[in-house]
Amino acid sequence: MDSSTLLYGGLGLLAATLGTAYTLLVLWSPDIIVPKPSEKTYRSPRKPSARLPLSSIRDSPSVDLTVVIPAYNETARLPEMFSTTLAHLESTRSSRSYEVLVVDDGSRDGTADLALKLGAQYPQSDVRVVVLEKNVGKGGAVRHGMLHGRGKRLLMVDADGASRFEDLEALWKAMDEISPKGEAAVVVGSRAHLVKTEAVVKRSLIRNVLMYGLHTILRIVGVGHIRDTQCGFKLFSRRAAQQIFPCQHLATWIFDVELLLLAKELRMAVAEVPIEWHEVSGSKLHVFADSLQMLRDLLILRANLLLGRWKVHAPKATQNGKGR
């Protein structure tokens, strides 16, 4: 066999390998989720039987803060979290108007009805409950809430209550500093300072090993500047939400990384603020299976951005912060 035959054979094998890899990328890459008509409506404790139209992130803001709570089968953990959240929001009502948007991600345990019942305990509050027809994943639920929030600033917070909600004030202060005029910016709640504390040390060995492995991979894909990408406590300016969430593809656990990569691509200011956090039982994360999915999704995310299949476009904004 001569050298030219080996060369052509090698090139053919390389082309086949690249072609197969690209085909798998196309097959495994999720499309942007398109909401169904019923998902563009909400119910409120004031009119629990009525379905009212949701607002759009493209509209002008009408409250200071939107709190987005993604919830999937959360009847056990939601009551305590809801109580803590609403107590703090009510304590700041005189200086900050707000809405709470609970996005039920296809729950089967009556989470939506419970959220309406809990909201009724705070008649002065604006609680809105949206039900997705099927479970799309935490990232999909957060995206849906953000795309329909009315706030000048929008906070995503987990339904388990693991993050201390009062630390919103630290995130708010940081946002005042990096986005004094409503510029596109993100403030990330961080548990990085807790790495050597009892709260993290007591977690299982495998969870901690995977945590360090994930951080190594994140440095490779381009968000190593953020010490804690996965904390479910993040604050977005409205302009940032208008630019980031329409471009979001991933609905799985690793969606936070996509949000931060999009913010980086769009040259947004990002601040990381330490918050208090504690482990809460009832996590729906399956360590091995979800870790493998996270790795696959990270590769899909980075490949699509590098190849330009997933494009990022910063919309022009009017003076009131509304995208065009």
Secondary structure, 3 states (H helix, E strand, C coil): CCHHHHHHHHHHHHHHHHHHHHHHHHHHCCCCCCCCHHHHEEEECCEEEEEEECCCCCCCCCEEEEEEEEECCCCCCHHHHHHHHHHHHHHCCCCCCEEEEEEECCCCCCHHHHHHHHHCCCCCCCEEEEECCCCCCHHHHHHHHHHCCCEEEEEEECCCCCECHHHHHHHHHHHHHHCCCCCCEEEEEECHHHCCCHHHHCCCHHHHHHHHHHHHHHHHHCCCCCCCCCCCEEEEEHHHHHHHHHHCCCCCCCHHHHHHHHHHHCCCEEEEEECCECCCCCCCCCHHHHHHHHHHHHHHHHHHHHHCCCCCCCCCECCCCCEC
